[in-house]
Amino acid sequence: MEDLRVKRILEQVRQDCAGIFGKNLVGVYVHGSIAFGCFCWENSDIDFLVVTREAPGPEEKEALIRALLELDVQCPQKGLEMSLVLERYCRDFIYPTPFELHFSNAHKAKLFVIEKMSDAASEEENGKAKTSAAAEEMHGEIDAAEGAGNCGKGRSGNSGPGKICEEALREYCRSMNGTDKDLAAHFTVLRAVGFALCGREISDVFGEVPREAYLDSIWSDIAGAADEIAENPVYVILNLCRVLAFLEDGLVCSKAQGGAWALGRLPEDFAGRGLIEEAVECYRTGKRFAADREAWAERAAAVEQAEPTGSAELAESAASVELAEGTALADSAASTERAVGAGSADEAGRQVQPCEQRAFAEEMLAAIRRSGGNGGPLI
Protein backbone atom coordinates (compact mmCIF):
# COMPACT_ATOMS: atom_id res chain seq x y z
CA MET A 1 0.00 0.00 0.00
CA GLU A 2 2.06 2.92 -1.30
CA ASP A 3 -0.57 5.67 -1.60
CA LEU A 4 0.05 8.04 1.32
CA ARG A 5 -3.51 9.34 1.08
CA VAL A 6 -4.86 5.87 1.74
CA LYS A 7 -2.46 5.37 4.64
CA ARG A 8 -3.65 8.60 6.26
CA ILE A 9 -7.31 7.64 5.80
CA LEU A 10 -6.82 4.17 7.27
CA GLU A 11 -4.90 5.56 10.22
CA GLN A 12 -7.79 7.94 10.93
CA VAL A 13 -10.24 5.02 10.68
CA ARG A 14 -8.15 3.11 13.22
CA GLN A 15 -8.05 6.04 15.62
CA ASP A 16 -11.77 6.74 15.29
CA CYS A 17 -12.78 3.12 15.90
CA ALA A 18 -10.45 2.75 18.89
CA GLY A 19 -11.79 5.96 20.41
CA ILE A 20 -15.46 5.16 19.82
CA PHE A 21 -15.58 1.47 20.81
CA GLY A 22 -12.77 1.17 23.33
CA LYS A 23 -12.58 -2.30 24.89
CA ASN A 24 -15.58 -3.46 22.86
CA LEU A 25 -13.46 -3.29 19.69
CA VAL A 26 -12.08 -6.62 18.46
CA GLY A 27 -10.34 -5.13 15.44
CA VAL A 28 -10.52 -3.27 12.13
CA TYR A 29 -9.73 -5.33 9.02
CA VAL A 30 -8.94 -4.25 5.46
CA HIS A 31 -10.04 -6.24 2.41
CA GLY A 32 -10.75 -5.42 -1.26
CA SER A 33 -8.36 -3.82 -3.73
CA ILE A 34 -6.07 -2.40 -1.02
CA ALA A 35 -5.49 -5.88 0.38
CA PHE A 36 -4.94 -7.31 -3.11
CA GLY A 37 -2.39 -4.58 -3.88
CA CYS A 38 -4.23 -3.21 -6.91
CA PHE A 39 -5.89 -0.13 -5.45
CA CYS A 40 -6.51 2.67 -7.95
CA TRP A 41 -7.59 6.06 -6.59
CA GLU A 42 -9.86 6.71 -9.59
CA ASN A 43 -11.63 3.34 -9.61
CA SER A 44 -11.42 1.78 -6.14
CA ASP A 45 -13.15 2.23 -2.83
CA ILE A 46 -11.62 1.70 0.59
CA ASP A 47 -13.03 -1.52 2.06
CA PHE A 48 -12.85 -2.46 5.72
CA LEU A 49 -14.74 -4.34 8.42
CA VAL A 50 -15.17 -3.31 12.03
CA VAL A 51 -15.64 -6.16 14.49
CA THR A 52 -16.97 -5.66 18.03
CA ARG A 53 -17.59 -8.08 20.89
CA GLU A 54 -21.10 -6.85 21.63
CA ALA A 55 -23.63 -4.84 19.67
CA PRO A 56 -22.78 -1.11 19.80
CA GLY A 57 -25.31 1.31 21.20
CA PRO A 58 -27.03 4.07 19.21
CA GLU A 59 -24.55 6.72 20.39
CA GLU A 60 -21.58 4.62 19.22
CA LYS A 61 -23.18 3.98 15.83
CA GLU A 62 -23.92 7.67 15.35
CA ALA A 63 -20.39 8.61 16.38
CA LEU A 64 -18.93 6.20 13.82
CA ILE A 65 -21.12 7.48 10.98
CA ARG A 66 -20.22 11.09 11.89
CA ALA A 67 -16.53 10.20 11.81
CA LEU A 68 -16.85 8.45 8.42
CA LEU A 69 -18.80 11.36 6.93
CA GLU A 70 -16.10 13.75 8.11
CA LEU A 71 -13.38 11.53 6.66
CA ASP A 72 -15.29 10.95 3.43
CA VAL A 73 -14.30 14.30 1.93
CA GLN A 74 -10.68 13.08 1.82
CA CYS A 75 -11.57 9.79 0.13
CA PRO A 76 -11.48 8.64 -3.51
CA GLN A 77 -14.54 9.09 -5.70
CA LYS A 78 -15.94 5.67 -4.78
CA GLY A 79 -15.57 6.44 -1.10
CA LEU A 80 -15.51 4.16 1.92
CA GLU A 81 -17.27 0.84 2.34
CA MET A 82 -17.62 -0.38 5.91
CA SER A 83 -19.61 -3.08 7.64
CA LEU A 84 -19.72 -3.56 11.39
CA VAL A 85 -20.09 -7.22 12.40
CA LEU A 86 -20.22 -8.96 15.77
CA GLU A 87 -17.32 -11.25 16.68
CA ARG A 88 -19.53 -14.30 17.09
CA TYR A 89 -20.67 -14.18 13.45
CA CYS A 90 -17.08 -13.89 12.24
CA ARG A 91 -15.90 -16.87 14.24
CA ASP A 92 -18.95 -19.11 13.81
CA PHE A 93 -19.97 -18.17 10.29
CA ILE A 94 -23.61 -18.15 9.26
CA TYR A 95 -25.02 -17.25 5.86
CA PRO A 96 -26.31 -14.70 5.00
CA THR A 97 -24.23 -12.94 7.63
CA PRO A 98 -25.79 -10.48 10.09
CA PHE A 99 -24.34 -6.98 10.33
CA GLU A 100 -24.94 -4.16 12.83
CA LEU A 101 -24.17 -1.15 10.63
CA HIS A 102 -23.08 -0.39 7.08
CA PHE A 103 -21.68 2.68 5.34
CA SER A 104 -21.01 3.20 1.64
CA ASN A 105 -21.72 5.66 -1.15
CA ALA A 106 -24.87 3.81 -2.18
CA HIS A 107 -26.41 3.92 1.28
CA LYS A 108 -25.05 7.32 2.17
CA ALA A 109 -27.55 8.84 -0.25
CA LYS A 110 -30.30 7.98 2.24
CA LEU A 111 -28.84 10.41 4.73
CA PHE A 112 -28.94 13.31 2.34
CA VAL A 113 -32.30 12.42 0.84
CA ILE A 114 -33.80 12.46 4.33
CA GLU A 115 -32.09 15.76 5.03
CA LYS A 116 -33.46 17.33 1.85
CA MET A 117 -36.95 16.10 2.64
CA SER A 118 -36.70 17.32 6.23
CA ASP A 119 -35.57 20.75 5.09
CA ALA A 120 -38.45 20.98 2.63
CA ALA A 121 -40.95 19.89 5.28
CA SER A 122 -39.62 22.50 7.72
CA GLU A 123 -40.00 25.24 5.14
CA GLU A 124 -43.55 24.15 4.42
CA GLU A 125 -44.41 24.19 8.11
CA ASN A 126 -43.06 27.73 8.31
CA GLY A 127 -45.44 28.80 5.58
CA LYS A 128 -42.82 29.00 2.87
CA ALA A 129 -43.98 27.93 -0.57
CA LYS A 130 -42.23 24.91 -2.02
CA THR A 131 -42.25 25.45 -5.79
CA SER A 132 -42.18 22.67 -8.34
CA ALA A 133 -38.88 24.05 -9.61
CA ALA A 134 -37.30 23.59 -6.18
CA ALA A 135 -38.63 20.05 -5.97
CA GLU A 136 -37.21 19.23 -9.40
CA GLU A 137 -33.84 20.66 -8.38
CA MET A 138 -33.83 18.53 -5.23
CA HIS A 139 -34.55 15.31 -7.11
CA GLY A 140 -32.05 16.29 -9.80
CA GLU A 141 -29.28 16.59 -7.23
CA ILE A 142 -30.12 13.19 -5.77
CA ASP A 143 -30.36 11.52 -9.19
CA ALA A 144 -27.08 13.09 -10.30
CA ALA A 145 -25.29 11.84 -7.19
CA GLU A 146 -26.65 8.33 -7.57
CA GLY A 147 -25.93 8.25 -11.30
CA ALA A 148 -22.32 9.26 -10.68
CA GLY A 149 -21.90 6.38 -8.24
CA ASN A 150 -20.85 8.89 -5.63
CA CYS A 151 -23.99 9.56 -3.64
CA GLY A 152 -23.75 12.37 -1.17
CA LYS A 153 -20.78 14.07 -2.78
CA GLY A 154 -20.89 17.07 -5.03
CA ARG A 155 -19.73 17.03 -8.63
CA SER A 156 -16.16 17.62 -7.57
CA GLY A 157 -16.36 14.42 -5.52
CA ASN A 158 -15.15 16.06 -2.32
CA SER A 159 -18.12 17.75 -0.71
CA GLY A 160 -21.58 16.76 0.45
CA PRO A 161 -24.83 18.52 -0.42
CA GLY A 162 -25.29 19.75 3.15
CA LYS A 163 -24.91 18.99 6.84
CA ILE A 164 -26.56 15.84 8.03
CA CYS A 165 -29.63 16.35 10.18
CA GLU A 166 -29.93 14.64 13.56
CA GLU A 167 -33.18 12.91 12.65
CA ALA A 168 -31.64 11.46 9.51
CA LEU A 169 -28.61 10.19 11.40
CA ARG A 170 -30.69 8.52 14.11
CA GLU A 171 -32.96 6.82 11.58
CA TYR A 172 -30.02 5.64 9.47
CA CYS A 173 -28.25 4.08 12.45
CA ARG A 174 -31.48 2.51 13.72
CA SER A 175 -32.43 0.89 10.41
CA MET A 176 -29.10 0.13 8.72
CA ASN A 177 -28.70 -3.47 9.86
CA GLY A 178 -29.72 -6.92 8.69
CA THR A 179 -27.97 -9.66 6.74
CA ASP A 180 -25.63 -9.36 3.77
CA LYS A 181 -24.54 -12.10 1.37
CA ASP A 182 -21.52 -10.01 0.35
CA LEU A 183 -19.92 -10.60 3.74
CA ALA A 184 -19.15 -14.21 2.76
CA ALA A 185 -16.94 -12.85 -0.04
CA HIS A 186 -15.41 -10.18 2.20
CA PHE A 187 -14.51 -12.74 4.87
CA THR A 188 -13.00 -15.04 2.23
CA VAL A 189 -10.83 -12.25 0.84
CA LEU A 190 -9.78 -11.25 4.36
CA ARG A 191 -8.62 -14.77 5.12
CA ALA A 192 -6.71 -14.91 1.82
CA VAL A 193 -5.03 -11.50 1.58
CA GLY A 194 -6.50 -9.09 4.15
CA PHE A 195 -4.71 -7.41 7.04
CA ALA A 196 -5.58 -5.97 10.43
CA LEU A 197 -5.38 -2.23 11.04
CA CYS A 198 -5.64 -3.01 14.73
CA GLY A 199 -6.82 -5.79 17.00
CA ARG A 200 -6.45 -9.55 16.94
CA GLU A 201 -5.09 -11.60 14.08
CA ILE A 202 -7.47 -12.42 11.22
CA SER A 203 -7.02 -16.16 11.76
CA ASP A 204 -8.16 -15.74 15.38
CA VAL A 205 -11.29 -13.79 14.48
CA PHE A 206 -12.60 -15.12 11.17
CA GLY A 207 -13.60 -18.74 10.76
CA GLU A 208 -13.67 -20.62 7.49
CA VAL A 209 -16.39 -19.69 4.98
CA PRO A 210 -17.97 -22.73 3.31
CA ARG A 211 -17.35 -22.94 -0.42
CA GLU A 212 -21.09 -23.03 -1.09
CA ALA A 213 -21.63 -19.75 0.75
CA TYR A 214 -18.77 -18.03 -1.08
CA LEU A 215 -20.06 -19.29 -4.43
CA ASP A 216 -23.56 -18.03 -3.73
CA SER A 217 -22.15 -14.70 -2.62
CA ILE A 218 -20.12 -14.07 -5.76
CA TRP A 219 -22.90 -15.43 -7.98
CA SER A 220 -25.31 -12.91 -6.43
CA ASP A 221 -22.90 -10.19 -7.48
CA ILE A 222 -22.93 -11.21 -11.17
CA ALA A 223 -26.39 -12.73 -11.66
CA GLY A 224 -27.65 -9.48 -13.22
CA ALA A 225 -24.51 -8.88 -15.30
CA ALA A 226 -26.31 -8.89 -18.66
CA ASP A 227 -28.56 -6.05 -17.52
CA GLU A 228 -25.90 -4.13 -15.60
CA ILE A 229 -22.90 -4.26 -17.94
CA ALA A 230 -23.87 -1.24 -20.05
CA GLU A 231 -24.03 0.98 -16.98
CA ASN A 232 -20.81 -0.24 -15.37
CA PRO A 233 -18.79 -2.20 -17.96
CA VAL A 234 -15.40 -2.27 -16.22
CA TYR A 235 -16.78 -3.58 -12.92
CA VAL A 236 -19.03 -6.19 -14.53
CA ILE A 237 -16.48 -7.47 -17.08
CA LEU A 238 -13.75 -7.97 -14.49
CA ASN A 239 -16.14 -9.42 -11.93
CA LEU A 240 -17.25 -12.06 -14.44
CA CYS A 241 -13.60 -12.91 -15.04
CA ARG A 242 -12.74 -13.39 -11.38
CA VAL A 243 -15.78 -15.57 -10.72
CA LEU A 244 -14.73 -17.82 -13.60
CA ALA A 245 -11.19 -17.87 -12.19
CA PHE A 246 -12.48 -19.20 -8.88
CA LEU A 247 -14.64 -21.87 -10.50
CA GLU A 248 -11.90 -23.07 -12.82
CA ASP A 249 -8.78 -22.76 -10.68
CA GLY A 250 -10.00 -22.02 -7.15
CA LEU A 251 -8.45 -18.55 -7.20
CA VAL A 252 -9.62 -15.81 -4.85
CA CYS A 253 -8.53 -12.77 -6.80
CA SER A 254 -9.16 -9.08 -7.39
CA LYS A 255 -10.99 -7.71 -10.40
CA ALA A 256 -7.69 -6.76 -12.06
CA GLN A 257 -6.22 -10.20 -11.33
CA GLY A 258 -9.37 -11.84 -12.66
CA GLY A 259 -9.02 -9.93 -15.91
CA ALA A 260 -5.37 -10.95 -16.25
CA TRP A 261 -6.32 -14.58 -15.55
CA ALA A 262 -8.99 -14.50 -18.26
CA LEU A 263 -6.60 -13.11 -20.84
CA GLY A 264 -4.21 -15.95 -20.05
CA ARG A 265 -6.85 -18.68 -20.15
CA LEU A 266 -9.51 -17.72 -22.70
CA PRO A 267 -8.95 -18.67 -26.35
CA GLU A 268 -6.96 -16.22 -28.48
CA ASP A 269 -9.85 -15.97 -30.93
CA PHE A 270 -12.44 -15.19 -28.25
CA ALA A 271 -14.25 -12.09 -29.50
CA GLY A 272 -14.49 -10.58 -26.03
CA ARG A 273 -10.73 -10.37 -25.42
CA GLY A 274 -10.72 -6.74 -26.50
CA LEU A 275 -13.36 -5.89 -23.93
CA ILE A 276 -11.39 -7.60 -21.17
CA GLU A 277 -8.13 -5.91 -22.20
CA GLU A 278 -9.84 -2.52 -22.21
CA ALA A 279 -11.48 -3.15 -18.85
CA VAL A 280 -8.14 -4.12 -17.28
CA GLU A 281 -6.51 -0.97 -18.66
CA CYS A 282 -9.36 1.24 -17.50
CA TYR A 283 -9.28 -0.25 -14.02
CA ARG A 284 -5.53 0.26 -13.80
CA THR A 285 -5.41 3.81 -15.14
CA GLY A 286 -8.86 5.23 -14.39
CA LYS A 287 -9.54 6.12 -18.03
CA ARG A 288 -13.00 5.87 -19.62
CA PHE A 289 -14.09 2.54 -21.03
CA ALA A 290 -14.06 2.43 -24.85
CA ALA A 291 -13.47 -0.62 -27.03
CA ASP A 292 -13.72 -1.41 -30.70
CA ARG A 293 -16.91 -3.13 -31.79
CA GLU A 294 -15.42 -5.00 -34.78
CA ALA A 295 -14.82 -8.25 -32.91
CA TRP A 296 -18.40 -8.35 -31.70
CA ALA A 297 -19.71 -7.50 -35.17
CA GLU A 298 -17.92 -10.61 -36.41
CA ARG A 299 -19.37 -12.53 -33.48
CA ALA A 300 -22.84 -11.33 -34.50
CA ALA A 301 -22.41 -12.74 -37.99
CA ALA A 302 -21.20 -16.06 -36.62
CA VAL A 303 -24.14 -16.37 -34.24
CA GLU A 304 -26.66 -15.50 -36.96
CA GLN A 305 -25.27 -18.26 -39.21
CA ALA A 306 -25.03 -20.88 -36.45
CA GLU A 307 -27.44 -23.79 -36.27
CA PRO A 308 -29.88 -23.77 -33.31
CA THR A 309 -28.19 -25.35 -30.31
CA GLY A 310 -31.11 -25.73 -27.92
CA SER A 311 -29.15 -23.75 -25.33
CA ALA A 312 -31.16 -20.99 -23.67
CA GLU A 313 -27.99 -19.01 -22.97
CA LEU A 314 -26.81 -19.10 -26.59
CA ALA A 315 -30.28 -18.32 -27.86
CA GLU A 316 -30.44 -15.22 -25.69
CA SER A 317 -26.94 -14.24 -26.83
CA ALA A 318 -27.90 -14.59 -30.49
CA ALA A 319 -31.00 -12.48 -29.97
CA SER A 320 -29.02 -9.73 -28.29
CA VAL A 321 -26.41 -9.65 -31.05
CA GLU A 322 -29.12 -9.60 -33.72
CA LEU A 323 -30.61 -6.62 -31.91
CA ALA A 324 -27.20 -4.95 -32.01
CA GLU A 325 -27.09 -5.22 -35.79
CA GLY A 326 -30.58 -3.81 -36.24
CA THR A 327 -30.43 -0.81 -33.94
CA ALA A 328 -27.67 1.39 -35.35
CA LEU A 329 -28.20 5.00 -34.37
CA ALA A 330 -29.23 7.53 -37.00
CA ASP A 331 -26.22 9.82 -36.67
CA SER A 332 -22.89 9.93 -34.88
CA ALA A 333 -23.94 12.69 -32.49
CA ALA A 334 -26.80 10.61 -31.16
CA SER A 335 -24.49 7.59 -31.08
CA THR A 336 -21.93 9.39 -28.97
CA GLU A 337 -24.60 10.75 -26.64
CA ARG A 338 -25.93 7.26 -25.95
CA ALA A 339 -22.44 5.86 -25.47
CA VAL A 340 -21.49 8.56 -22.99
CA GLY A 341 -24.68 7.81 -21.08
CA ALA A 342 -23.55 4.20 -20.80
CA GLY A 343 -20.02 5.28 -19.86
CA SER A 344 -18.47 3.60 -22.90
CA ALA A 345 -17.48 6.06 -25.62
CA ASP A 346 -14.00 7.33 -26.42
CA GLU A 347 -13.00 10.80 -27.66
CA ALA A 348 -13.62 9.84 -31.30
CA GLY A 349 -17.13 8.59 -30.55
CA ARG A 350 -16.18 4.94 -31.13
CA GLN A 351 -18.29 2.77 -28.87
CA VAL A 352 -19.35 -0.64 -27.71
CA GLN A 353 -23.11 -0.83 -28.01
CA PRO A 354 -24.88 -1.87 -24.80
CA CYS A 355 -26.34 -4.87 -26.61
CA GLU A 356 -22.84 -6.01 -27.59
CA GLN A 357 -21.75 -5.74 -23.97
CA ARG A 358 -24.81 -7.76 -23.07
CA ALA A 359 -23.77 -10.49 -25.52
CA PHE A 360 -20.36 -10.65 -23.84
CA ALA A 361 -21.94 -10.90 -20.38
CA GLU A 362 -24.29 -13.66 -21.49
CA GLU A 363 -21.47 -15.70 -23.00
CA MET A 364 -19.38 -15.33 -19.84
CA LEU A 365 -22.36 -16.27 -17.66
CA ALA A 366 -22.91 -19.36 -19.81
CA ALA A 367 -19.25 -20.33 -19.31
CA ILE A 368 -19.61 -19.82 -15.55
CA ARG A 369 -22.70 -22.03 -15.46
CA ARG A 370 -20.86 -24.77 -17.39
CA SER A 371 -17.69 -24.52 -15.36
CA GLY A 372 -16.80 -27.22 -12.93
CA GLY A 373 -13.06 -26.78 -12.93
CA ASN A 374 -12.70 -29.82 -15.21
CA GLY A 375 -10.14 -28.30 -17.57
CA GLY A 376 -12.53 -28.29 -20.53
CA PRO A 377 -13.02 -25.42 -23.00
CA LEU A 378 -14.23 -22.26 -21.27
CA ILE A 379 -15.88 -20.50 -24.20
N, C-alpha and C positions, 0 to 999 in steps of 0.2 A: 504494500500500500504506500505509494510514493507521493500521492497528492496531499500537500500540506493542508489544503482546505478541508479535505475529508478527515484528516487526523484531528484538526481542531474541532470539527463538528462532533466526532465520536468522543473526544475527551470531554466536551461539554455534556453530551448525553450521559456519560459515566458519572460525572459530578452531580448532575441533576437527579439521576436515579438514586445514587447513594444518599443524597441529602433528603429526598422525599420519602424513601422507604426504610432507610436505616437498617435495623437488624432483620426486618422482614424481607429484605432483598437477598435472593439466592445468587443472582448474577445477571449480567447483560451480555448477549451473545450475537455476534455478527454473522450473517449468512449472505447469500446472493452474490452479485458480481464482485463486490469487494473481497469476499472470501475466496472466490475463484481467481482473483488477480486480473480481472478483465474489466474493471470499472472504467466507464467513460462518462465524464462530467455532462456531456450533452445528451446522453441516451440512458443513463442508469439512475436508479434511485438508491437510497441508502437503507439497507434492510437490516433490522435487528429485532431480537426478542428480549423482553424483560420477563424474568421469572421471579415470582415471590412465593414465600412459604404459605401465607394465608391471603385470602381475598382482600385487596386494599379497600379502604373506605372511600366515600364520596369526595372528601377533601383531598385525599392523596391522588385520586384519579384526576380531579380538576387541576391540581398543581402540576401533574405531569403533562396534561394537554396544554396548559398555559406555557410551560417550559418549551414544549415542542413547537408551538406556534411562534414563540419568540425566536427560536433557533431556525425556524423554517425559512426566514428571509435570507439566510446565509447559504441555503442548500441549493443543489442543482435543480434544474427545471422540473424533474420528476419527483423531487422532494424526498421526504422520509416515509418509510413504511415500518410500522411498529405494531407488534401484538404483545399483550401482556397475558401470560399463562401461569397457572398455578403449578408448583413443583410436582404435585402428585400426578398430574396429567402428562408431564414430561417423562417421569420415571416409569409409570405404569400406563403406557400409551393406550388411548381409546380413539376410535374413529367414527365420525368426525370429531375433531378435538375441540373441547371447550376453551374459550378465551374470555378474559375479564374486561379487556379494553383493546381497541384498535385505533390506529391513526394512519392515514394516508391521504394523498391528494384526492382520491375519489370520494372518500367519506368526509373529508374536510369541507367539501362544498356544503354539506348539511348545516354546518355552523353558520356560514355566511348567508345561506338562504333563510335560515331562521332569523338571523339578525335583520336582513332586509325586510322580511315580513313584519317583524316586531316594530321596526322603525315606521313602516307604513301604517300599521295599526295605531301606533301612538299619535301620529299626525292626524289620523282620522278622528281619534277620540278628542283631540284638541280643536276640532272643527276646521282643520285645514283640508282643502280639497285635494284629492288624489286623482290627478288627471290620467287619462289613458296613455298619454305620451310618457309619463313617469313610470307607469306600470310596464310599458313596453321596454323602456330603458333598463329597468330592473331585471326583467327576464332576459334581455339581451346580454347583460353582463354575466349572468349565471350561465347561459348557454355558451357564451364565448369561452368562459373559464373551463367548462366541462369539455368543450370541443377541442381545446388546446391540450387537454390531458394534464392541466395544471390548476385544478380547481382551487379557488381561494387566493390565487396570486394574480396580480395585474399583468398587463401585456408584457411588461419588462421581465416578468418572472421573479421579481424580488420584493413585491409588496402586496398586501392583502387589500380587499375592497373596503375594509373598515375594522374598527375594534369589535372584538367579540362581545356579545351581550351576556350577562350573567345567566339569564334564563336559558339561552341557547347552550351555554356550556354545561349547565346542570342537566338539561335534557339529553345532551349528547353522551355525557358520562353515565347517565342512568340507563340509557337504552343500547349503547354500543357494546353489546356482549352477546354471546351465543356459541355456536360451533362453526368451525371453518375447516373444510377439506384441505385447503392449501397448507395448513400447518403440517400435514404428513410430509409434504415435499420439503418444507422449511427445515423440519427436524432431520430429514435424511441428508440434506445438504450440510447442515451443521455437523452431523456426525462424520461426514466425509471430508469437508474442507474448512468448516467454520472455526471461529476462535472467540475466546472470552475477552470482553473488555474489562470485566471484573467478576469476582465471584469464583465459585467452584469450577472444576474442570468439566468440560462437556461430557466426557464419558461417565462422570459421576451423577450427572443431572438428567441426561437424555437416554432413555432406553431405546431398544431396537424398534424400528418401524416395520411392520410386516410388509412383505413385497406387495401383497394384494392391496393394501391401503395406499402405498406409494403409487402403484399403477393407477388406481382409481383417481387419486389426486391429480396426477399429471394428465390423465385422460380428460378430466373435467375441465382442465385449462385449455384443451385443444378441440374439444368436441364441436364447438361452433366455429372452427377455423374457416370453413368455406364462406360463412357469412361475414366474418370479422376481418378477413385478410385485406380487403380493399381499404379499410379504415386504418389499419395498423400493420402494413406489410412486413416490416422488418421484424417486429416482435413475433408475429404469427409464423413466418417462414422459419425463423431460427428455433422457435419452440417446437415446431413439427420435427425438425431435424434432431433435436436433443431427445425427444421422446423415442424416435426410432433408434437412436444410439443406445438408449437403455434397453429397449426390447431386443435388439440384435446382439449387443456386446456387454450388457449389464453396466454401462457407463453412467455415472451420475455426473453430469457436465453442465457448464454454463451454456447460454445461447450461442455465444461466439464459438465455443468448443464444439457444440453440436453442429454448427454450420461447417466447421473445418472437418469434422468427422464425415459428414455427408458428402463433401467434395472428394474425400478420399475413398469413399465406399460406393457411391452411386455410379452407374455406368457413364462412361465418357460421352455417350450420345444422348443422355437424358436431357430432354428439352428444358427442364427447369434449372439446370446448372447455373445459367446466367442469373436467374433470380436469386439463387443462394449466394453466389459470389457477390452480387450487388448488396444483398442484405448484410453479409459479413463486413463488407467495406463500410457500409453506412453505420453499422453498429460500432465499428472501430473508430471512425472519424467524426461521426455526428452529421454527415452530409445527408441531403434529401435523397430518398429512394427514387431511382429512375433506372429502368432496364429496357433493353431492346426487345420488341415484341416479335422479331422475326422467328425465333425458335418456336414460339408458341403458335405462330401462324402455320408453320410446317406441321406442328403437332395437330392442329385443327384439321388439316387436310388428311393426315393419316387416320385420325379418328373417324372422319366422315366416310372414308373408303373401307374401314374395317368391317368385318362381318360381325353380326350381333353375337355377343359373348354370353348373354344371360346374367351378367354381373350387374347388380344395381349400381355399384360404385362407378363402373365404367360407363354405364348408360347415362348416369347423371353428368359425368365428365364430358361425354360427347355432346350432350344437350347444351352444356354451358359454353363449350367451344364453338358450337354452331351458332349460338346466340352472339358470340363475339364477332363472328364473321358478318352477321347480318345487322349489326347495330353501329356501324361506323358513323361518327359524328359529321354533321353537315359541313363544318368549316373548322380550320385549325384553331381559331380563337375559342370556339365553344369546346373543342377537344382539350385545349390546355386548361380552360377553366374547370372542366370536370376532373381532369387529372390532379390539379392542385387541390381540389376539394377532397380527393382521395389520398393526398399526400404522396403522389407517385408520378410527378412530371419533372423533367430536367429543364435547364435554361432554354433549350431549343424547342421545347414542347413535345419531345419524344416521350412516349408513355407506355405503361403496361395497363391495358384495359382491366377494370375490375373483374370482368368475366374471365379473363385469362388468368388472373391471380386465383380466381375461384377454381379453375381447372387444375392448377398446380396443387392447391390445398386438397382437392378431392383425390388426386392421384396419391399424394403423400398419406392421406388418411387411409386410403385403400391399402397401401403398403404396410401401414401400422397395424391395421386389422389382420392382415395376413401373417405378420411377423410372429415368429416363435423362437427366434434366435437359432434357426436350423441351418444357417449358412446358404440358403437358397437365394435366388434372384430377388432383389428388393423392389425393383420397379419393372 
